């Protein structure tokens, strides 16, 4: 009997065990759930010549920045699918391999071409979606809209599929349609509660509509079902820490940091490790709370091991947070020099906003708040190009607001705060508004 994946696409394996384990492994990956690597390894063991679990396993390696393993498995998958694979499977493998190899423009082109022919290939469709997807890290200014439009183009092929509702709802939220995005994401979450991406996407909607207490309850109720080794476990608690900061509860935010985000305890992938640690510690400090210097130094040391050189712009901005906060001027200057060289050569997709943010963060840490604000003002509209989610990128605007207030540019601060408070309620923004009232 011919085997298919959960979306009805044929699988070129005669092994019941390999097909079953592959379907399960893909679902675990799409849900951000634990066990994905082990399940895919079972599929590979059951049929070593079946290419799809090999390329899927390569993608899991890539999540954890295991570059050599990811690339070697991608190369093996190319060999296997060339010998025994359908046209769809060959295109599937090639598209994922391009993404794993960091060849973003080619991967995006291959993804869009593939989806035209096989719109229900969820593994390929997942590549450009999400805050760390191909679109987000492409440098494009409209990646939130691009994700939403892509989901709209293919939604008739998915119906009430739990994964698709999760990702299309989150795309709506990030594109500004928060109420609808939350409702759609919650539908997907209710269809499969063991879905970390859905819990995460609902938290983003709650962040955008100001439902801080509801978000806190959601995490408390749901997180016990999710293993600490889960790919999003730490990040979901990071959202809870942001909620604590909204109420000025620095002690709780630091407790969450110590429990799941500190490099010595976290099980998060490298990119999540550095971005969650740096952004939470920076927010604590920028909001006026005391952060032990030892926490910064420990986190920076771990981050330098993981990202010693300039790479993704999103990572580079967070590495700049560490260097600025610890006054590591040499590391900051070295990274900035590489970034500026790439910009001059036309090889920095996100463009001028990246070095501008880094200079502004350095000025902020040095207490030169006027310079920080002046550097950020012309590029605030381009911050989206570094990728990540709106909640993550808002750190830059928060830094700008604090810099305005501390440099006595109160009228400008009021303008930014009025705009934000019209979008969502915020206890912190209201307090800042009082400070900016003069």
C-alpha positions as CSV (number, residue, x, y, z in Angstrom):
1,X,0.0,0.0,0.0
2,X,1.3,3.4,-0.9
3,X,2.2,5.7,2.0
4,X,1.3,9.4,2.3
5,X,2.1,12.2,4.8
6,X,-0.6,13.8,6.9
7,X,-1.4,16.2,4.1
8,X,-2.0,13.5,1.5
9,X,1.3,13.8,-0.3
10,X,2.9,10.5,-1.4
11,X,6.0,9.2,0.4
12,X,8.6,7.1,-1.4
13,X,9.0,4.5,1.2
14,X,7.6,1.0,1.4
15,X,8.2,0.8,5.2
16,X,5.1,1.3,7.4
17,X,7.4,2.1,10.3
18,X,9.3,4.7,8.4
19,X,6.2,6.4,7.1
20,X,4.5,6.4,10.5
21,X,7.6,7.8,12.3
22,X,8.1,10.4,9.6
23,X,4.5,11.6,9.9
24,X,4.8,11.8,13.7
25,X,8.2,13.5,13.5
26,X,6.9,16.2,11.2
27,X,3.9,16.9,13.4
28,X,6.2,17.2,16.4
29,X,8.4,19.6,14.5
30,X,5.4,21.7,13.3
31,X,4.2,21.8,16.9
32,X,7.7,22.6,18.4
33,X,7.3,19.6,20.6
34,X,9.9,17.4,22.2
35,X,10.9,14.1,20.6
36,X,11.1,15.3,17.1
37,X,14.8,14.3,16.6
38,X,14.3,10.9,18.2
39,X,11.2,10.2,16.1
40,X,12.9,11.2,12.9
41,X,15.9,9.0,13.8
42,X,13.4,6.1,14.1
43,X,12.2,6.8,10.6
44,X,15.7,6.9,9.2
45,X,16.5,3.6,10.9
46,X,13.4,1.9,9.5
47,X,14.3,3.0,5.9
48,X,17.8,4.5,5.6
49,X,17.2,5.3,1.9
50,X,14.1,7.4,2.6
51,X,15.3,11.0,2.0
52,X,12.6,13.0,3.7
53,X,13.3,12.1,7.4
54,X,17.0,12.8,6.7
55,X,16.4,16.3,5.5
56,X,13.9,16.9,8.3
57,X,16.5,15.7,10.8
58,X,19.0,18.1,9.2
59,X,16.6,20.9,9.9
60,X,16.4,20.0,13.5
61,X,20.2,20.1,13.6
62,X,20.0,23.6,12.1
63,X,17.6,24.8,14.8
64,X,20.4,24.0,17.3
65,X,23.2,25.6,15.2
66,X,24.8,22.2,14.6
67,X,25.9,23.4,11.2
68,X,28.2,20.5,10.1
69,X,25.7,17.9,11.0
70,X,22.9,19.8,9.3
71,X,24.9,20.3,6.1
72,X,26.1,16.7,6.0
73,X,22.6,15.3,6.4
74,X,21.3,17.8,3.7
75,X,24.0,16.5,1.3
76,X,23.0,12.9,2.1
77,X,19.3,13.7,1.6
78,X,20.1,15.1,-1.9
79,X,21.9,11.9,-2.8
80,X,19.1,9.7,-1.5
81,X,16.3,11.6,-3.2
82,X,18.1,11.6,-6.5
83,X,18.2,7.8,-6.4
84,X,14.7,7.3,-5.1
85,X,12.4,10.2,-4.9
86,X,9.5,11.8,-6.6
87,X,9.6,15.2,-8.3
88,X,7.9,16.7,-5.2
89,X,10.4,15.1,-2.9
90,X,13.4,16.3,-4.9
91,X,12.1,19.8,-4.8
92,X,11.3,19.5,-1.1
93,X,14.8,18.3,-0.2
94,X,16.5,20.9,-2.3
95,X,14.4,23.7,-0.8
96,X,15.1,22.7,2.8
97,X,18.8,22.2,1.9
98,X,19.1,25.7,0.6
99,X,17.6,27.1,3.8
100,X,19.9,24.9,5.9
101,X,22.9,26.2,3.9
102,X,21.9,29.8,4.6
103,X,21.3,30.6,0.9
104,X,18.3,32.8,1.7
105,X,17.4,34.3,-1.7
106,X,17.6,30.9,-3.4
107,X,15.7,29.2,-0.6
108,X,12.9,31.8,-0.8
109,X,12.6,31.5,-4.6
110,X,12.6,27.7,-4.4
111,X,10.0,27.8,-1.6
112,X,7.6,29.9,-3.5
113,X,8.0,27.8,-6.7
114,X,7.5,24.6,-4.7
115,X,4.3,25.9,-3.0
116,X,2.8,26.8,-6.3
117,X,2.9,23.1,-7.3
118,X,2.4,21.5,-3.9
119,X,0.7,24.0,-1.6
120,X,0.0,21.3,1.1
121,X,3.7,20.6,1.7
122,X,3.6,22.0,5.2
123,X,7.3,21.5,5.9
124,X,8.3,23.7,2.9
125,X,5.5,26.2,3.7
126,X,6.8,26.5,7.2
127,X,10.2,27.9,6.0
128,X,9.2,31.5,5.3
129,X,6.7,31.7,8.3
130,X,7.4,32.7,11.8
131,X,9.7,35.3,13.4
132,X,12.8,33.4,12.5
133,X,11.7,32.3,9.1
134,X,13.1,33.0,5.6
135,X,11.0,36.1,5.1
136,X,11.8,37.6,8.5
137,X,15.6,37.2,8.0
138,X,15.5,38.3,4.4
139,X,15.9,41.9,5.2
140,X,12.6,42.8,3.6
141,X,10.7,45.6,5.2
142,X,7.3,44.0,4.6
143,X,8.0,40.5,5.8
144,X,5.0,40.6,8.2
145,X,2.6,41.4,5.3
146,X,4.4,38.9,3.1
147,X,3.8,36.0,5.5
148,X,0.1,37.0,5.9
149,X,-0.4,37.2,2.1
150,X,1.3,33.9,1.6
151,X,-1.0,32.2,4.1
152,X,-4.0,33.8,2.5
153,X,-3.0,32.4,-0.9
154,X,-2.9,28.8,0.3
155,X,-5.5,28.8,3.0
156,X,-8.1,27.0,0.9
157,X,-5.8,24.0,0.9
158,X,-5.7,23.6,4.7
159,X,-9.1,24.3,6.1
160,X,-9.1,23.8,9.9
161,X,-5.7,22.3,10.1
162,X,-4.2,22.9,13.6
163,X,-0.7,23.8,12.3
164,X,-1.9,26.1,9.5
165,X,-4.3,28.0,11.8
166,X,-1.5,28.5,14.2
167,X,0.8,30.1,11.6
168,X,-1.8,32.0,9.6
169,X,-3.2,33.4,12.8
170,X,0.2,34.6,14.0
171,X,0.9,36.1,10.6
172,X,-2.4,38.1,10.9
173,X,-1.4,39.3,14.4
174,X,2.1,40.4,13.3
175,X,0.6,42.1,10.3
176,X,-1.7,44.2,12.6
177,X,-5.0,42.3,12.5
178,X,-4.6,41.3,16.2
179,X,-8.2,40.4,17.1
180,X,-8.7,38.2,14.1
181,X,-5.2,36.7,14.5
182,X,-5.8,35.8,18.1
183,X,-9.1,34.1,17.3
184,X,-7.6,32.1,14.4
185,X,-4.6,31.1,16.5
186,X,-6.7,30.1,19.4
187,X,-8.8,27.8,17.1
188,X,-5.6,26.0,16.1
189,X,-4.4,25.8,19.7
190,X,-7.7,24.2,20.8
191,X,-7.4,21.6,18.1
192,X,-4.0,20.5,19.4
193,X,-3.0,21.7,22.8
194,X,0.4,20.0,22.6
195,X,1.5,22.7,20.2
196,X,4.1,25.1,21.5
197,X,4.0,27.3,18.4
198,X,0.3,27.8,19.1
199,X,0.8,28.7,22.7
200,X,3.6,31.1,21.6
201,X,1.4,32.7,18.9
202,X,-1.4,33.3,21.3
203,X,1.0,35.0,23.7
204,X,2.0,37.3,20.9
205,X,-1.6,38.3,20.3
206,X,-2.1,38.8,24.0
207,X,1.0,41.0,24.1
208,X,-0.4,43.1,21.2
209,X,-3.8,43.6,22.7
210,X,-2.5,44.2,26.3
211,X,-3.9,41.0,27.9
212,X,-1.0,40.7,30.3
213,X,-2.8,38.9,33.1
214,X,-4.5,36.4,30.7
215,X,-1.1,35.7,29.1
216,X,0.4,35.0,32.6
217,X,-2.4,32.6,33.4
218,X,-2.0,30.8,30.1
219,X,1.6,30.1,30.7
220,X,1.0,29.0,34.3
221,X,-1.8,26.6,33.2
222,X,-0.1,25.3,30.0
223,X,3.7,25.1,30.7
224,X,3.6,22.1,33.0
225,X,2.6,20.0,30.0
226,X,5.7,21.1,28.0
227,X,9.1,19.6,28.8
228,X,11.9,22.0,29.7
229,X,13.8,20.6,26.7
230,X,11.1,21.9,24.3
231,X,12.5,24.2,21.7
232,X,10.2,27.1,22.9
233,X,10.0,26.4,26.6
234,X,12.4,29.1,27.6
235,X,11.0,31.6,25.2
236,X,7.5,31.1,26.4
237,X,8.7,31.9,29.9
238,X,10.4,34.9,28.5
239,X,7.0,36.2,27.4
240,X,5.9,35.7,31.0
241,X,8.9,37.7,32.2
242,X,7.9,40.5,29.9
243,X,4.5,40.5,31.6
244,X,6.1,40.7,35.0
245,X,8.1,43.8,33.8
246,X,4.9,45.4,32.6
247,X,3.8,45.5,36.2
248,X,7.3,46.5,37.4
249,X,8.0,43.1,39.0
250,X,11.7,42.9,38.4
251,X,12.1,40.2,41.0
252,X,9.8,37.8,39.2
253,X,11.4,38.6,35.8
254,X,14.9,37.8,37.3
255,X,13.5,34.7,38.9
256,X,12.2,33.5,35.5
257,X,15.6,34.3,34.0
258,X,17.4,32.3,36.6
259,X,15.0,29.4,36.2
260,X,15.0,28.9,32.4
261,X,16.9,31.6,30.5
262,X,20.3,31.9,32.2
263,X,22.9,30.2,29.9
264,X,24.0,27.8,32.7
265,X,20.5,26.3,32.9
266,X,18.7,26.9,29.6
267,X,18.1,24.1,27.0
268,X,17.1,26.6,24.3
269,X,18.6,26.7,20.8
270,X,21.5,29.2,20.5
271,X,19.6,32.0,18.8
272,X,16.8,31.9,21.4
273,X,19.4,31.7,24.1
274,X,21.2,34.9,23.2
275,X,18.1,36.9,22.1
276,X,16.0,36.0,25.2
277,X,18.8,36.6,27.7
278,X,20.1,39.8,26.1
279,X,16.7,41.4,25.6
280,X,15.4,40.6,29.1
281,X,18.4,41.9,30.9
282,X,18.5,45.0,28.7
283,X,14.9,45.7,29.4
284,X,15.3,45.3,33.1
285,X,18.2,47.8,33.1
286,X,16.5,50.3,30.7
287,X,13.3,50.2,32.8
288,X,15.4,51.3,35.8
289,X,15.8,48.0,37.6
290,X,19.1,46.7,38.9
291,X,20.8,43.9,37.0
292,X,23.8,42.1,38.7
293,X,26.8,42.7,36.5
294,X,27.7,39.0,36.9
295,X,24.6,38.0,34.9
296,X,25.6,40.2,32.0
297,X,29.2,38.9,32.1
298,X,28.1,35.2,32.2
299,X,25.6,35.7,29.4
300,X,28.0,37.6,27.2
301,X,30.7,34.9,27.6
302,X,28.2,32.2,26.5
303,X,27.0,34.3,23.6
304,X,30.5,35.0,22.3
305,X,31.1,31.2,22.2
306,X,27.9,30.8,20.1
307,X,28.1,33.9,17.9
308,X,31.8,35.0,17.8
309,X,31.4,36.6,14.4
310,X,28.9,38.8,12.6
311,X,26.1,36.7,11.2
312,X,22.4,37.2,11.1
313,X,21.4,40.9,11.7
314,X,19.0,39.8,14.4
315,X,21.7,38.0,16.3
316,X,24.2,40.8,15.8
317,X,21.8,43.4,17.3
318,X,21.5,41.2,20.4
319,X,25.2,40.6,20.6
320,X,25.5,44.3,20.6
321,X,23.3,44.5,23.7
322,X,25.8,42.2,25.5
323,X,28.8,44.2,24.4
324,X,27.3,47.6,25.2
325,X,26.0,46.6,28.6
326,X,29.4,45.1,29.6
327,X,31.4,47.9,28.0
328,X,33.1,45.4,25.8
329,X,34.2,48.1,23.3
330,X,36.6,45.9,21.5
331,X,34.0,43.2,20.7
332,X,31.5,45.9,19.7
333,X,33.9,47.7,17.4
334,X,35.0,44.4,15.8
335,X,31.5,43.3,15.0
336,X,30.5,46.8,13.8
337,X,33.4,47.0,11.5
338,X,32.4,43.7,9.7
339,X,28.8,44.8,9.5
340,X,29.7,48.2,8.0
341,X,32.0,46.5,5.5
342,X,29.1,44.2,4.5
343,X,26.8,47.2,4.2
344,X,29.4,49.0,1.9
345,X,29.6,45.9,-0.3
346,X,25.8,45.5,-0.6
347,X,25.9,42.3,1.4
348,X,23.8,43.3,4.4
349,X,20.1,42.5,3.6
350,X,18.7,44.5,6.5
351,X,20.7,47.6,5.4
352,X,21.7,50.7,7.3
353,X,19.4,50.1,10.3
354,X,21.7,47.4,11.7
355,X,24.8,49.6,12.3
356,X,22.6,52.4,13.4
357,X,21.0,50.3,16.1
358,X,24.3,49.1,17.3
359,X,25.7,52.6,17.6
360,X,22.6,53.7,19.4
361,X,22.8,50.9,21.9
362,X,26.4,51.7,22.6
363,X,25.5,55.4,23.2
364,X,22.7,54.4,25.5
365,X,25.0,52.2,27.6
366,X,27.5,55.0,27.8
367,X,24.8,57.4,29.1
368,X,24.8,59.5,25.9
369,X,21.0,59.4,25.6
370,X,20.7,62.4,23.2
371,X,23.0,60.7,20.7
372,X,21.2,57.4,21.1
373,X,17.8,59.1,20.2
374,X,19.3,61.0,17.3
375,X,20.8,57.9,15.9
376,X,17.7,55.8,16.1
377,X,15.2,58.5,15.0
378,X,15.9,58.2,11.2
379,X,15.8,54.4,11.1
380,X,12.9,53.5,13.5
381,X,10.7,52.7,10.5
382,X,13.3,50.2,9.3
383,X,13.8,48.2,12.5
384,X,11.4,45.6,11.1
385,X,14.1,44.6,8.6
386,X,16.2,42.9,11.3
387,X,13.6,40.2,11.6
388,X,12.1,38.6,14.7
389,X,8.7,39.4,16.1
390,X,7.1,42.8,16.9
391,X,7.4,42.0,20.6
392,X,11.1,41.3,20.2
393,X,11.8,44.4,18.1
394,X,9.9,46.7,20.4
395,X,13.0,46.7,22.6
396,X,14.6,49.1,20.1
397,X,11.6,51.5,20.4
398,X,11.6,51.1,24.2
399,X,15.3,52.1,24.2
400,X,14.4,55.2,22.0
401,X,11.6,56.3,24.4
402,X,13.8,56.0,27.5
403,X,16.6,57.9,25.7
404,X,14.2,60.6,24.8
405,X,12.9,61.0,28.3
406,X,16.4,61.0,29.8
407,X,17.6,63.6,27.3
408,X,14.6,65.7,28.0
409,X,13.2,65.4,24.5
410,X,9.7,65.1,26.1
411,X,7.6,66.2,23.2
412,X,9.0,63.5,21.0
413,X,8.6,60.9,23.7
414,X,4.9,61.8,24.1
415,X,4.3,61.4,20.4
416,X,5.7,57.9,20.4
417,X,3.9,56.9,23.6
418,X,0.5,58.3,22.4
419,X,0.8,56.2,19.3
420,X,1.6,53.1,21.3
421,X,-1.2,53.7,23.8
422,X,-3.7,54.1,21.0
423,X,-2.7,50.6,19.8
424,X,-2.9,48.8,23.2
425,X,-3.1,49.5,26.9
426,X,0.3,49.4,28.7
427,X,0.9,50.2,32.4
428,X,4.6,50.9,31.6
429,X,3.8,53.2,28.7
430,X,1.3,55.1,30.9
431,X,4.0,55.6,33.6
432,X,6.5,56.8,30.9
433,X,3.8,59.1,29.6
434,X,3.6,60.7,33.0
435,X,7.3,61.2,33.1
436,X,7.2,62.7,29.6
437,X,4.5,65.1,30.7
438,X,7.2,67.1,32.3
